[in-house]
């Protein structure tokens, strides 16, 4: 069960839409601050836990400013995102540099700032170590493990245990700076803690072998992928997955498991993206036309899926319409103004009766949608703030 849009959000959508053109994103500053503080409180209670926000999830300026002010670190994959983090005064020690193909500029900037790297494969690790040696810097880095619990889209990244240990042996034999620990990433929209427990078990086995090579594991990055509370990804059968757990449950359960499995105390890094920002951004749009046709009507909006909220078709989101018209809900196709497949939000969704000019609010689009916005059906919408 997923929560409906709150009355506070709907009132703000109606008020702002009276004074400006649609579509626009409604940014709920209070909601994002609440989420950030809940995650920070959970990490503080457990101890030796750090939070990093992945900029690839949503790099809208008000989002980045608020999270930086709340003390959340940055996880970046591009040199431009590294510069964004530094411009928001994120300390270098609170930046994690991820990705399988880091540019030379990003590596050099991270080395100069003494940021933390995650080496995705042998080639990535050697590039980091080579460039570090050229400037006489000792890099701070983790080796990325490819756990068996990783989702299919993540299985191309990281190293299986055997290859990770082979790389570690090579690093020791060549007397290169050794890694500080292990990182992994499982996917996105994951509601269960079971895959993380399995990945921690594999991490612990790899850590024991690293210790035999003289490489202690002092840091483990569990990545992100935690499900949001207000929207869900679809599973392989097209059904919505369960909603996410509260931050205190996620952090305490996984920290307890990590400390049970690992023989020495470690820093634990969490990278919540979707779970942090999904429900802080909502798309406010207006009905252009309702076309009556069998087997179902098509409701055309002035927002485009590809241009404004591409990923909503892959999940379940709260949706509301204003005014709230009486009458039996009916199944309709909800589409953008171009109407072709890439412009369809949902081929079949139950909504109250709609007329041209009504508002439709698609909730919890804060994860990835703003970053993916394009000019395919007009300019990407601006952000209006709900304080």
ChimeraX attribute file (.defattr): number of C-alpha atoms within 10 A of each C-alpha:
attribute: neighborCount
match mode: 1-to-1
recipient: residues
	/A:1	11
	/A:2	15
	/A:3	11
	/A:4	13
	/A:5	19
	/A:6	10
	/A:7	9
	/A:8	10
	/A:9	17
	/A:10	17
	/A:11	12
	/A:12	16
	/A:13	24
	/A:14	16
	/A:15	11
	/A:16	17
	/A:17	18
	/A:18	9
	/A:19	8
	/A:20	10
	/A:21	14
	/A:22	20
	/A:23	24
	/A:24	23
	/A:25	27
	/A:26	26
	/A:27	25
	/A:28	22
	/A:29	16
	/A:30	13
	/A:31	17
	/A:32	21
	/A:33	18
	/A:34	13
	/A:35	19
	/A:36	23
	/A:37	17
	/A:38	16
	/A:39	22
	/A:40	20
	/A:41	15
	/A:42	18
	/A:43	23
	/A:44	14
	/A:45	12
	/A:46	14
	/A:47	13
	/A:48	14
	/A:49	21
	/A:50	19
	/A:51	24
	/A:52	24
	/A:53	28
	/A:54	24
	/A:55	22
	/A:56	16
	/A:57	21
	/A:58	23
	/A:59	20
	/A:60	14
	/A:61	11
	/A:62	13
	/A:63	20
	/A:64	20
	/A:65	17
	/A:66	16
	/A:67	23
	/A:68	20
	/A:69	13
	/A:70	13
	/A:71	18
	/A:72	22
	/A:73	24
	/A:74	29
	/A:75	28
	/A:76	25
	/A:77	20
	/A:78	20
	/A:79	19
	/A:80	12
	/A:81	19
	/A:82	24
	/A:83	15
	/A:84	19
	/A:85	24
	/A:86	16
	/A:87	11
	/A:88	17
	/A:89	13
	/A:90	22
	/A:91	17
	/A:92	20
	/A:93	14
	/A:94	18
	/A:95	26
	/A:96	26
	/A:97	23
	/A:98	20
	/A:99	19
	/A:100	17
	/A:101	14
	/A:102	20
	/A:103	14
	/A:104	13
	/A:105	12
	/A:106	20
	/A:107	23
	/A:108	16
	/A:109	16
	/A:110	24
	/A:111	23
	/A:112	14
	/A:113	14
	/A:114	19
	/A:115	20
	/A:116	21
	/A:117	28
	/A:118	26
	/A:119	29
	/A:120	25
	/A:121	22
	/A:122	19
	/A:123	12
	/A:124	19
	/A:125	21
	/A:126	15
	/A:127	16
	/A:128	24
	/A:129	24
	/A:130	14
	/A:131	16
	/A:132	20
	/A:133	14
	/A:134	8
	/A:135	11
	/A:136	11
	/A:137	15
	/A:138	15
	/A:139	23
	/A:140	22
	/A:141	25
	/A:142	26
	/A:143	28
	/A:144	30
	/A:145	28
	/A:146	26
	/A:147	26
	/A:148	15
	/A:149	19
	/A:150	21
	/A:151	15
	/A:152	10
	/A:153	10
	/A:154	16
	/A:155	17
	/A:156	12
	/A:157	18
	/A:158	24
	/A:159	22
	/A:160	18
	/A:161	20
	/A:162	11
	/A:163	15
	/A:164	22
	/A:165	19
	/A:166	14
	/A:167	18
	/A:168	22
	/A:169	17
	/A:170	13
	/A:171	17
	/A:172	15
	/A:173	10
	/A:174	9
	/A:175	9
	/A:176	15
	/A:177	16
	/A:178	20
	/A:179	23
	/A:180	19
	/A:181	24
	/A:182	24
	/A:183	27
	/A:184	27
	/A:185	24
	/A:186	24
	/A:187	18
	/A:188	21
	/A:189	25
	/A:190	24
	/A:191	20
	/A:192	16
	/A:193	15
	/A:194	12
	/A:195	17
	/A:196	26
	/A:197	17
	/A:198	16
	/A:199	22
	/A:200	26
	/A:201	18
	/A:202	19
	/A:203	26
	/A:204	21
	/A:205	14
	/A:206	20
	/A:207	25
	/A:208	16
	/A:209	15
	/A:210	20
	/A:211	11
	/A:212	9
	/A:213	14
	/A:214	13
	/A:215	18
	/A:216	18
	/A:217	24
	/A:218	17
	/A:219	20
	/A:220	25
	/A:221	25
	/A:222	22
	/A:223	23
	/A:224	24
	/A:225	20
	/A:226	28
	/A:227	27
	/A:228	28
	/A:229	22
	/A:230	23
	/A:231	30
	/A:232	29
	/A:233	24
	/A:234	16
	/A:235	13
	/A:236	8
	/A:237	6
	/A:238	10
	/A:239	13
	/A:240	17
	/A:241	20
	/A:242	21
	/A:243	23
	/A:244	22
	/A:245	18
	/A:246	17
	/A:247	22
	/A:248	17
	/A:249	12
	/A:250	20
	/A:251	24
	/A:252	17
	/A:253	15
	/A:254	18
	/A:255	22
	/A:256	11
	/A:257	16
	/A:258	25
	/A:259	15
	/A:260	14
	/A:261	17
	/A:262	18
	/A:263	12
	/A:264	12
	/A:265	13
	/A:266	20
	/A:267	17
	/A:268	23
	/A:269	22
	/A:270	23
	/A:271	24
	/A:272	25
	/A:273	27
	/A:274	28
	/A:275	29
	/A:276	28
	/A:277	27
	/A:278	27
	/A:279	25
	/A:280	25
	/A:281	29
	/A:282	27
	/A:283	26
	/A:284	27
	/A:285	26
	/A:286	22
	/A:287	23
	/A:288	18
	/A:289	17
	/A:290	18
	/A:291	13
	/A:292	11
	/A:293	9
	/A:294	7
	/A:295	9
	/A:296	14
	/A:297	16
	/A:298	22
	/A:299	23
	/A:300	23
	/A:301	29
	/A:302	23
	/A:303	29
	/A:304	28
	/A:305	29
	/A:306	23
	/A:307	22
	/A:308	29
	/A:309	27
	/A:310	22
	/A:311	19
	/A:312	24
	/A:313	17
	/A:314	16
	/A:315	17
	/A:316	21
	/A:317	24
	/A:318	18
	/A:319	17
	/A:320	19
	/A:321	21
	/A:322	18
	/A:323	15
	/A:324	12
	/A:325	13
	/A:326	9
	/A:327	9
	/A:328	10
	/A:329	13
	/A:330	14
	/A:331	17
	/A:332	24
	/A:333	21
	/A:334	23
	/A:335	24
	/A:336	26
	/A:337	18
	/A:338	17
	/A:339	18
	/A:340	9
	/A:341	13
	/A:342	15
	/A:343	25
	/A:344	25
	/A:345	25
	/A:346	18
	/A:347	14
	/A:348	15
	/A:349	13
	/A:350	14
	/A:351	18
	/A:352	18
	/A:353	18
	/A:354	23
	/A:355	16
	/A:356	13
	/A:357	15
	/A:358	19
	/A:359	26
	/A:360	24
	/A:361	25
	/A:362	21
	/A:363	27
	/A:364	28
	/A:365	28
	/A:366	30
	/A:367	26
	/A:368	21
	/A:369	23
	/A:370	25
	/A:371	18
	/A:372	17
	/A:373	20
	/A:374	19
	/A:375	12
	/A:376	14
	/A:377	18
	/A:378	12
	/A:379	12
	/A:380	22
	/A:381	22
	/A:382	13
	/A:383	18
	/A:384	19
	/A:385	15
	/A:386	17
	/A:387	9
